[in-house]
Amino acid sequence: MKEDDFLLLEGVKEKSASKLYQAIQASKENSAEKLLFGLGIRHVGSKASQLLLQHFHSIENLAQADPEEVASIESLGSVIAKSLQTYFATEGSKILLDELKEAGVNLDYKGQTVVADAALSGLTVVLTGKLERLTRSEAKSKLESLGAKVTGSVSKKTNLVVAGADAGSKLQKAQELGIEVRDEVWLESL
């Protein structure tokens, strides 16, 4: 579809149609984990989509993957592996992938791949309080790029809490459980 096709949409102003077209074109360059999540495959959420594409590098590779290899990825398992196998075995999914590829949609993972011996590999980390230098999203991305699993609540399984200003109950619970607490400056220094 070309930009001129959008301009012909009835009731849509030219400027709005142009913006819509530009947004669609830009979305074709997104990293493929967003697309994989958007396919709505049962049991495959945003985190699983990211883990799968970090491992397989593209949706096309994932579609051909052995279920045992999928199940062996940490924090996934046989339920997700079976769900993917079922989805990618359908004729409709094959047609859809072909059409997406033909339309120029990116099917490759463009995010960071975490190395096995990353600084925070295997640690569960919680962010709490107001961060002043990084957005919450930037802090989460940095932690994940260093191998951490970022969760929203403190538990006995939490290894580390990164606390910003005005941290409340999560910080208090971490201190009660004897969990290591660091600040935003420490996170930036990694």
Backbone as JSON, one array per atom type, in Angstrom:
{
  "sequence": "MKEDDFLLLEGVKEKSASKLYQAIQASKENSAEKLLFGLGIRHVGSKASQLLLQHFHSIENLAQADPEEVASIESLGSVIAKSLQTYFATEGSKILLDELKEAGVNLDYKGQTVVADAALSGLTVVLTGKLERLTRSEAKSKLESLGAKVTGSVSKKTNLVVAGADAGSKLQKAQELGIEVRDEVWLESL",
  "N": [[0.84, -1.17, 0.0], [0.56, 2.19, -0.81], [1.39, 5.62, 0.05], [-0.4, 7.34, -1.22], [-2.68, 5.73, -1.41], [-3.63, 5.77, 1.21], [-4.4, 8.38, 1.38], [-6.75, 8.41, 0.04], [-8.64, 7.41, 1.72], [-11.84, 7.59, 2.93], [-13.13, 10.29, 4.79], [-10.85, 10.7, 6.26], [-8.49, 13.01, 7.1], [-6.0, 14.6, 5.06], [-3.48, 15.15, 6.3], [-3.61, 13.53, 8.61], [-3.85, 11.0, 7.44], [-1.4, 10.84, 6.15], [0.33, 10.84, 8.35], [-0.45, 8.45, 9.56], [0.28, 6.61, 7.58], [3.1, 7.01, 7.6], [3.68, 6.15, 10.2], [3.02, 3.44, 10.01], [4.92, 2.59, 8.13], [7.27, 3.08, 9.59], [6.92, 1.26, 11.66], [7.47, -1.13, 10.47], [10.11, -1.54, 10.78], [10.55, -2.27, 13.39], [11.94, -4.25, 16.07], [11.57, -7.77, 15.94], [10.36, -9.07, 18.14], [8.19, -7.66, 19.06], [6.33, -8.0, 17.06], [6.05, -10.82, 17.16], [4.88, -11.12, 19.7], [2.54, -9.73, 19.16], [1.22, -11.47, 17.46], [-0.37, -13.03, 18.97], [-0.06, -15.61, 20.01], [-0.92, -18.35, 21.95], [0.06, -18.37, 25.34], [2.44, -17.03, 24.83], [3.91, -14.35, 25.79], [5.09, -10.91, 26.09], [7.66, -10.99, 27.3], [8.44, -13.66, 26.9], [8.46, -13.65, 24.13], [10.62, -11.96, 23.63], [12.74, -13.45, 24.8], [12.66, -15.76, 23.2], [13.31, -14.77, 20.63], [15.8, -13.66, 21.1], [17.22, -15.95, 21.33], [16.67, -17.44, 18.92], [16.89, -15.56, 16.87], [15.26, -14.81, 14.66], [11.85, -14.71, 13.48], [11.31, -16.5, 11.48], [13.31, -18.49, 11.85], [12.48, -19.36, 14.36], [9.99, -20.44, 13.74], [10.75, -22.78, 12.52], [11.95, -24.14, 14.53], [13.01, -26.74, 16.78], [10.84, -28.22, 19.1], [11.9, -29.17, 21.54], [14.25, -27.71, 21.82], [13.19, -25.16, 22.14], [11.79, -25.54, 24.56], [13.93, -25.87, 26.27], [14.94, -23.37, 26.82], [15.67, -21.12, 29.36], [13.21, -20.36, 31.78], [11.11, -20.73, 30.04], [9.53, -23.38, 28.54], [7.78, -26.57, 28.14], [5.06, -26.09, 27.63], [4.9, -23.61, 26.3], [6.53, -24.27, 24.15], [5.0, -26.26, 22.87], [2.75, -24.78, 22.2], [3.81, -22.93, 20.36], [4.67, -24.72, 18.37], [2.22, -25.78, 17.54], [0.95, -23.44, 16.56], [2.71, -22.55, 14.46], [2.5, -24.69, 12.75], [0.17, -24.46, 11.35], [-1.5, -23.72, 8.29], [-2.39, -21.14, 7.88], [-0.66, -19.56, 9.46], [1.73, -19.83, 8.08], [1.1, -18.62, 5.63], [0.56, -16.03, 6.55], [3.13, -15.23, 7.56], [4.56, -15.26, 5.16], [3.2, -13.21, 3.78], [3.72, -11.01, 5.45], [6.49, -10.84, 5.23], [6.71, -10.29, 2.5], [5.5, -7.81, 2.48], [7.45, -6.29, 3.57], [7.89, -6.24, 6.29], [9.85, -6.37, 9.21], [11.31, -9.34, 10.32], [13.29, -10.08, 11.99], [15.29, -10.24, 15.01], [16.25, -7.36, 16.65], [17.16, -6.42, 19.0], [19.21, -6.23, 22.0], [21.45, -8.88, 22.68], [21.95, -10.93, 25.39], [24.95, -11.8, 26.91], [26.23, -14.91, 28.18], [27.78, -14.69, 30.52], [27.13, -12.22, 31.66], [27.13, -9.22, 33.7], [25.0, -9.2, 35.61], [23.85, -11.65, 35.33], [21.37, -14.07, 35.69], [20.31, -12.97, 38.03], [17.58, -11.77, 40.01], [15.93, -8.78, 39.93], [14.54, -5.85, 41.41], [13.03, -2.76, 40.73], [12.55, 0.29, 42.45], [11.0, 3.23, 43.8], [11.61, 6.74, 42.89], [13.35, 7.32, 39.99], [15.98, 9.39, 38.96], [17.78, 9.96, 36.91], [17.52, 8.1, 34.89], [14.86, 6.79, 32.87], [12.19, 4.65, 33.92], [11.84, 2.62, 32.08], [14.28, 2.71, 30.65], [16.05, 1.99, 32.7], [15.14, -0.6, 33.27], [15.65, -1.85, 30.79], [18.45, -1.63, 30.72], [19.18, -3.22, 32.93], [18.18, -5.71, 32.06], [19.76, -6.06, 29.79], [22.1, -6.62, 30.99], [21.71, -9.1, 31.91], [19.87, -9.51, 33.98], [16.76, -10.47, 35.51], [13.94, -8.64, 35.62], [11.58, -7.85, 38.0], [8.37, -6.99, 39.46], [7.83, -7.05, 42.17], [9.05, -7.51, 45.52], [10.49, -10.41, 46.83], [11.42, -13.52, 48.48], [12.94, -14.6, 46.5], [14.15, -12.51, 45.25], [17.16, -10.95, 44.32], [18.37, -8.48, 44.3], [17.75, -5.01, 44.87], [17.11, -2.03, 43.25], [17.04, 1.13, 44.3], [15.39, 4.21, 44.1], [14.72, 7.72, 44.78], [12.43, 8.4, 47.43], [11.63, 5.75, 47.88], [9.49, 3.17, 48.95], [7.52, 0.78, 50.41], [8.55, -1.47, 49.09], [11.31, -1.18, 49.31], [11.53, -1.25, 52.09], [10.64, -3.89, 52.59], [12.65, -5.31, 51.26], [14.87, -4.68, 52.85], [14.07, -5.86, 55.26], [14.17, -8.52, 54.49], [16.84, -8.82, 54.08], [17.98, -8.28, 51.61], [20.22, -7.21, 49.09], [20.67, -3.75, 48.46], [20.87, -1.27, 46.05], [21.72, 1.87, 44.41], [20.63, 4.3, 41.91], [22.88, 5.54, 40.78], [24.82, 3.56, 41.03], [23.72, 1.68, 39.24], [23.93, 3.08, 36.82], [26.69, 3.12, 36.58], [27.42, 0.61, 35.77]],
  "CA": [[0.0, 0.0, 0.0], [1.33, 3.43, -0.94], [0.85, 6.75, 0.79], [-1.57, 7.85, -1.96], [-3.83, 4.9, -1.07], [-4.15, 6.25, 2.48], [-5.01, 9.69, 1.17], [-8.07, 8.2, -0.54], [-9.55, 6.93, 2.74], [-12.94, 8.54, 3.12], [-13.27, 10.85, 6.12], [-9.56, 10.88, 6.91], [-7.82, 14.19, 6.57], [-4.73, 14.31, 4.38], [-2.37, 15.16, 7.26], [-3.77, 12.34, 9.44], [-3.55, 9.84, 6.61], [0.05, 10.84, 5.93], [0.95, 10.43, 9.61], [-0.75, 7.04, 9.72], [1.15, 5.9, 6.64], [4.48, 7.09, 8.1], [3.77, 5.29, 11.39], [3.03, 2.05, 9.54], [6.23, 2.35, 7.52], [8.27, 3.02, 10.66], [6.71, 0.05, 12.46], [8.04, -2.27, 9.75], [11.51, -1.68, 11.2], [10.63, -2.69, 14.79], [12.49, -5.56, 16.35], [10.51, -8.74, 15.69], [9.68, -9.59, 19.32], [6.89, -6.98, 19.16], [5.47, -8.7, 16.1], [5.77, -12.16, 17.69], [3.9, -10.93, 20.77], [1.31, -9.28, 18.51], [0.56, -12.58, 16.77], [-1.35, -13.58, 19.9], [0.12, -17.06, 20.21], [-1.26, -18.72, 23.33], [1.15, -18.51, 26.32], [3.65, -16.31, 24.41], [3.8, -12.94, 26.15], [6.16, -10.04, 25.6], [8.96, -11.46, 27.79], [8.74, -14.91, 26.19], [8.79, -13.27, 22.75], [11.99, -11.45, 23.63], [13.66, -14.57, 25.05], [12.66, -16.64, 22.03], [14.02, -14.17, 19.51], [17.21, -13.55, 21.47], [17.8, -17.27, 21.09], [16.53, -17.9, 17.54], [17.28, -14.43, 16.01], [14.22, -14.38, 13.72], [10.6, -15.47, 13.55], [11.43, -17.63, 10.53], [14.07, -19.55, 12.53], [11.62, -19.87, 15.43], [8.94, -21.25, 13.12], [11.35, -24.07, 12.16], [12.68, -24.64, 15.7], [12.65, -27.99, 17.43], [10.17, -27.92, 20.37], [12.79, -29.47, 22.67], [15.16, -26.58, 21.96], [12.38, -24.08, 22.71], [11.51, -25.88, 25.96], [15.15, -25.8, 27.05], [15.28, -21.98, 27.13], [15.34, -20.83, 30.76], [11.94, -19.71, 32.11], [10.04, -21.06, 29.09], [9.12, -24.73, 28.89], [7.09, -27.39, 27.15], [3.75, -25.52, 27.27], [5.16, -22.6, 25.26], [7.06, -24.98, 22.98], [3.88, -26.92, 22.2], [1.9, -23.72, 21.65], [4.49, -22.44, 19.16], [4.64, -25.78, 17.37], [0.84, -25.82, 17.03], [0.7, -22.22, 15.79], [3.49, -22.5, 13.22], [2.13, -25.82, 11.88], [-1.03, -24.13, 10.58], [-1.3, -23.12, 6.97], [-2.63, -19.71, 8.03], [0.55, -18.87, 9.97], [2.71, -19.82, 6.99], [0.65, -17.6, 4.69], [0.76, -14.73, 7.2], [4.56, -14.91, 7.56], [4.93, -14.93, 3.78], [2.65, -11.9, 3.45], [4.46, -10.0, 6.22], [7.81, -10.73, 4.61], [6.49, -9.64, 1.21], [5.16, -6.4, 2.75], [8.63, -5.6, 4.07], [7.92, -6.2, 7.75], [11.05, -6.99, 9.76], [11.08, -10.58, 11.06], [14.53, -10.37, 12.71], [15.49, -9.63, 16.31], [17.21, -6.25, 16.58], [17.5, -6.02, 20.36], [20.49, -6.68, 22.52], [21.53, -10.25, 23.12], [22.69, -10.98, 26.65], [25.98, -12.84, 26.95], [26.01, -15.83, 29.29], [28.47, -14.25, 31.74], [26.85, -10.8, 31.87], [27.35, -8.78, 35.08], [23.88, -9.53, 36.5], [23.27, -12.88, 34.8], [20.66, -14.94, 36.61], [19.8, -12.28, 39.21], [16.25, -11.18, 39.96], [16.1, -7.41, 40.41], [13.34, -5.03, 41.52], [13.22, -1.3, 40.73], [11.58, 0.95, 43.3], [11.26, 4.65, 44.03], [11.71, 7.64, 41.73], [14.67, 7.4, 39.38], [16.16, 10.78, 38.53], [18.61, 10.07, 35.71], [17.03, 7.16, 33.88], [13.44, 6.46, 32.95], [11.99, 3.28, 34.4], [12.05, 1.75, 30.92], [15.73, 2.66, 30.39], [16.67, 1.22, 33.78], [14.77, -2.0, 33.05], [16.4, -2.33, 29.62], [19.86, -1.78, 31.09], [19.28, -4.4, 33.78], [17.97, -6.9, 31.23], [20.92, -6.22, 28.91], [23.16, -7.16, 31.84], [21.34, -10.47, 32.26], [18.95, -9.6, 35.1], [15.32, -10.62, 35.32], [13.35, -7.54, 36.37], [10.22, -8.15, 38.44], [7.69, -5.85, 40.05], [7.64, -7.13, 43.62], [10.15, -8.08, 46.31], [10.19, -11.7, 47.47], [12.63, -14.24, 48.89], [13.7, -14.92, 45.29], [14.78, -11.28, 44.77], [18.57, -10.87, 44.66], [18.86, -7.11, 44.36], [16.78, -3.94, 44.68], [17.67, -0.73, 42.87], [16.1, 2.07, 44.9], [15.49, 5.64, 43.83], [14.18, 8.6, 45.81], [11.09, 8.13, 47.95], [11.29, 4.33, 47.83], [8.61, 2.88, 50.07], [7.33, -0.55, 50.99], [9.44, -2.46, 48.45], [12.62, -1.0, 49.95], [11.39, -1.73, 53.46], [10.57, -5.36, 52.55], [13.99, -5.79, 50.89], [15.72, -4.55, 54.04], [13.63, -6.89, 56.2], [14.62, -9.83, 53.99], [18.3, -8.82, 53.96], [18.34, -8.23, 50.19], [21.14, -6.12, 48.75], [20.02, -2.57, 47.89], [21.78, -0.36, 45.34], [21.05, 3.08, 43.93], [20.66, 4.58, 40.48], [24.27, 5.85, 40.4], [25.46, 2.25, 40.87], [23.22, 1.1, 38.0], [24.54, 3.81, 35.69], [28.12, 2.82, 36.49], [27.65, -0.72, 35.19]],
  "C": [[0.89, 1.24, 0.0], [0.65, 4.55, -0.16], [-0.39, 7.31, 0.1], [-2.83, 7.05, -1.65], [-4.46, 5.36, 0.25], [-4.87, 7.58, 2.31], [-6.43, 9.57, 0.61], [-9.09, 7.71, 0.49], [-10.61, 7.99, 3.04], [-13.0, 9.01, 4.58], [-11.97, 11.05, 6.86], [-8.87, 12.07, 6.27], [-6.46, 13.83, 6.03], [-3.57, 14.22, 5.36], [-2.43, 13.91, 8.15], [-3.41, 11.08, 8.67], [-2.05, 9.72, 6.37], [0.78, 10.37, 7.18], [0.75, 8.94, 9.86], [0.16, 6.2, 8.82], [2.59, 5.87, 7.14], [4.67, 6.19, 9.32], [3.82, 3.82, 11.0], [4.38, 1.7, 8.93], [7.3, 2.21, 8.59], [8.15, 1.73, 11.46], [7.29, -1.19, 11.77], [9.48, -2.54, 10.17], [11.67, -2.09, 12.66], [11.33, -4.03, 14.91], [11.34, -6.56, 16.39], [9.82, -9.28, 16.94], [8.33, -8.91, 19.52], [5.89, -7.64, 18.22], [5.08, -10.07, 16.64], [4.72, -12.07, 18.8], [2.54, -10.58, 20.17], [0.57, -10.37, 17.76], [-0.47, -13.26, 17.67], [-1.25, -15.08, 20.09], [-0.09, -17.37, 21.69], [0.0, -18.96, 24.16], [2.42, -17.74, 25.96], [3.43, -14.82, 24.65], [4.99, -12.15, 25.65], [7.54, -10.52, 26.05], [9.38, -12.75, 27.08], [9.13, -14.61, 24.75], [10.22, -12.78, 22.66], [13.0, -12.58, 23.84], [13.78, -15.49, 23.84], [13.49, -16.05, 20.89], [15.47, -13.85, 19.83], [17.92, -14.86, 21.13], [17.8, -17.66, 19.6], [16.81, -16.84, 16.48], [16.25, -14.0, 14.98], [12.97, -15.25, 13.9], [10.66, -16.67, 12.61], [12.21, -18.78, 11.15], [13.21, -20.2, 13.62], [10.55, -20.8, 14.87], [9.45, -22.66, 12.78], [12.0, -24.77, 13.36], [12.12, -25.95, 16.22], [12.0, -27.65, 18.79], [11.04, -28.17, 21.61], [13.77, -28.33, 22.9], [14.43, -25.39, 22.57], [12.17, -24.32, 24.2], [12.74, -25.74, 26.84], [15.57, -24.37, 27.42], [14.78, -21.67, 28.54], [14.09, -19.97, 30.88], [10.85, -19.91, 31.06], [9.56, -22.46, 29.45], [8.28, -25.38, 27.81], [5.74, -26.82, 26.74], [3.92, -24.49, 26.15], [5.66, -23.28, 23.99], [5.93, -25.63, 22.19], [2.97, -25.89, 21.53], [2.5, -23.15, 20.36], [4.43, -23.46, 18.03], [3.26, -25.85, 16.72], [0.56, -24.62, 16.13], [1.41, -22.27, 14.43], [3.21, -23.67, 12.28], [0.91, -25.5, 11.02], [-0.68, -23.47, 9.26], [-1.47, -21.6, 7.04], [-1.4, -18.95, 8.52], [1.63, -18.8, 8.89], [2.38, -18.74, 5.97], [0.9, -16.21, 5.27], [2.23, -14.33, 7.2], [5.04, -14.54, 6.16], [4.44, -13.53, 3.4], [3.38, -10.78, 4.19], [5.84, -9.76, 5.61], [7.7, -9.96, 3.29], [6.19, -8.14, 1.38], [6.33, -5.62, 3.32], [8.7, -5.47, 5.57], [9.15, -6.96, 8.24], [10.68, -8.22, 10.6], [12.29, -10.97, 11.91], [14.58, -9.64, 14.05], [16.57, -8.57, 16.2], [17.66, -5.78, 17.96], [18.86, -6.55, 20.77], [20.39, -8.14, 22.93], [22.43, -10.28, 24.35], [23.71, -12.11, 26.58], [25.82, -13.65, 28.22], [26.65, -15.35, 30.6], [28.3, -12.75, 32.01], [26.9, -10.49, 33.37], [26.24, -9.19, 36.05], [23.16, -10.81, 36.08], [22.63, -13.72, 35.9], [20.09, -14.26, 37.85], [18.39, -11.74, 38.96], [16.33, -9.82, 40.65], [14.75, -6.69, 40.41], [13.75, -3.56, 41.52], [12.16, -0.69, 41.63], [11.97, 2.41, 43.51], [11.38, 5.43, 42.74], [13.16, 7.69, 41.24], [14.81, 8.8, 38.78], [16.92, 10.92, 37.22], [18.12, 9.2, 34.56], [15.51, 7.06, 33.99], [13.34, 5.03, 33.46], [12.27, 2.29, 33.28], [13.54, 1.61, 30.59], [16.44, 1.82, 31.44], [16.38, -0.27, 33.6], [15.56, -2.59, 31.88], [17.86, -2.55, 29.95], [20.05, -3.03, 31.94], [19.15, -5.68, 32.96], [19.16, -7.14, 30.3], [22.12, -6.77, 29.68], [22.81, -8.53, 32.39], [20.34, -10.61, 33.39], [17.52, -9.87, 34.63], [14.69, -9.56, 36.2], [11.91, -7.88, 36.7], [9.65, -6.94, 39.17], [7.54, -5.9, 41.56], [8.81, -7.86, 44.28], [9.66, -9.38, 46.95], [11.51, -12.33, 47.9], [13.52, -14.57, 47.7], [14.43, -13.7, 44.72], [16.23, -11.26, 45.23], [19.05, -9.45, 44.93], [17.71, -6.13, 44.15], [17.55, -2.69, 44.31], [16.64, 0.31, 43.31], [16.43, 3.51, 44.53], [14.92, 6.43, 44.99], [12.77, 8.17, 46.19], [10.66, 6.67, 47.81], [10.51, 3.99, 49.09], [8.65, 1.45, 50.54], [8.25, -1.61, 50.36], [10.83, -2.39, 49.07], [12.58, -1.56, 51.36], [11.38, -3.26, 53.5], [11.94, -5.95, 52.2], [14.93, -5.74, 52.09], [15.36, -5.61, 55.07], [14.13, -8.27, 55.79], [16.14, -9.92, 53.83], [18.79, -8.82, 52.51], [19.22, -7.02, 49.93], [20.38, -4.99, 48.06], [21.1, -1.68, 47.28], [21.0, 0.84, 44.87], [21.25, 3.26, 42.43], [22.07, 4.87, 39.97], [25.04, 4.54, 40.16], [25.03, 1.63, 39.54], [23.85, 1.78, 36.79], [26.0, 3.46, 35.5], [28.43, 1.47, 35.87], [27.88, -0.67, 33.7]]
}
